[in-house]
Amino acid sequence: RPSPVRYVLVALAAASALLSKPMAVTLPATLLLLDFWPLRRWPEKSWRALVVEKLPILALSLALSAITIVAQHSIGAANYGARFGLADRLGNALVSYVRYLGKLAWPQTLAPFYPHPGAWPAWTVGGAALLVVAVGVAAWCWRAHRPWLAFGWAWYLGTLVPAIGLVQVGAQAMADRYSYLPQLGLYTALAWGAAELAVARPRLRPALVAAFVVLLAAFAVRTWRQVPAWRGSVALYEQAIASGEDNATLRYLLAVAYAAAGRTEAEVAAQFRRAIEIRPDYINAHTQLASFALRRGDLAEARRRLDETFRHESRNPSVIKSLGSLAKIEGDVARARARFEEALLLQPNHVESHYELAQLDFQAQQLDSGRAHLEAILRTEPWNFGVTTELGILLANIGQRAESRRLLERALWINPAHAPARTNLRALDELERAK
């Protein structure tokens, strides 16, 4: 029973959904599915009229889609997709539709990251395509008597489109976190199908109830076993690896989590090395091991690691910055500066390169240039309390005490436990009192 007030409420709810997560961009299409079933507004109302009334919400969806795509490109998240042709992306989409079904049926091997394989074997893509088409044809043939099947399958296929990899963002083949909305269509088909069976075959009702009790109990046990993974990053990655979803990225993330948890360098390095065993060209793991070698003073090992990474990705800013750090340790300041500047040409907001250049400038007494690099870091990372403090100290030393105070107070506001900011702010207070 449409009315202007209800339309405004629907539009506001749609806008709220879109602002919370871009997965809601398929909302106009799902509203049309609801017109087909269960609302059955079609064919009493023409398709044209039903589509026209969704146009304002469609405009919201298109606007958010454009913003999301531009944002992903601006931070480089869409760069990985350039490695795959359209055929590879289509193949992965078909296989992912089936993989999501498998994880819905029994969520045993769950992980926060599933690596994109590039090109799936032809037989895998063909089998997935056959299954997707076969279910779709069956649902279409039964649409008159069992419309929930067509509704559920169309909902599942359609709401996954934004996250199925046709427009590839990141290095993942699929992501469980996107499947909550698409699964609603499958749950709907399952519920209505079971209800029809219970009505048509009353004798099967006890067996159906028993089957669902067993199913719910099994999922409850599975949930109980999965929940501990969310204690923290270490537990999450360890459980994903233990479940059988071992890959280079999970090993790398586990190493980072180990480092954040204060594990030993040997434990952290072991995970980086395992990532490289799985994928020899895993650049980030090579770079981290090179950093460890630099800290140990093993310049030969650092050089070997960095040369290997540079061979694979000669335009990677982080790799080039690491080569600059190595040159700096070796005492070749000119070559180090050239490397840092090269990294900034490739990525103007590369924080680590700005910081390294700032330190070289301060050593050379080029305070204005060093200050510019610190300010560039804060434009990218305004919550970086360490750099905020460092800039505040610099300004105090050149006599800009008011601006120095503002920065030091901001650093303490970001991190009240940051001792250098507190110490230097106290020194400023003493200077003021000495006047």
Sequence and secondary structure as in RCSB ss.txt:
>XXXX:A:sequence
RPSPVRYVLVALAAASALLSKPMAVTLPATLLLLDFWPLRRWPEKSWRALVVEKLPILALSLALSAITIVAQHSI
GAANYGARFGLADRLGNALVSYVRYLGKLAWPQTLAPFYPHPGAWPAWTVGGAALLVVAVGVAAWCWRAHRPWLA
FGWAWYLGTLVPAIGLVQVGAQAMADRYSYLPQLGLYTALAWGAAELAVARPRLRPALVAAFVVLLAAFAVRTWR
QVPAWRGSVALYEQAIASGEDNATLRYLLAVAYAAAGRTEAEVAAQFRRAIEIRPDYINAHTQLASFALRRGDLA
EARRRLDETFRHESRNPSVIKSLGSLAKIEGDVARARARFEEALLLQPNHVESHYELAQLDFQAQQLDSGRAHLE
AILRTEPWNFGVTTELGILLANIGQRAESRRLLERALWINPAHAPARTNLRALDELERAK
>XXXX:A:secstr
   HHHHHHHHHHHHHHHHH GGGGGHHHHHHHHHHTTS  TTTS HHHHHHHHHHHHHHHHHHHHHHHHHHHHT
TTTGGGGGS HHHHHHHHHHHHHHHHHHHH   S  S EE  SS  HHHHHHHHHHHHHHHHHHHHTTTT HHHH
HHHHHHHHHTGGGSSSS  SSEEE GGG HHHHHHHHHHHHHHHHHHHHH GGGHHHHHHHHHHHHHHHHHHHHH
HGGGGG HHHHHHHHHHTT   HHHHHHHHHHHHHTT  HHHHHHHHHHHHHH TT HHHHHHHHHHHHHHT HH
HHHHHHHHHHHH TT HHHHHHHHHHHHHTT HHHHHHHHHHHHHH TT HHHHHHHHHHHHHTT HHHHHHHHH
HHHHH TT HHHHHHHHHHHHHTT HHHHHHHHHHHHHH TT HHHHHHHHHHHHHHHH 
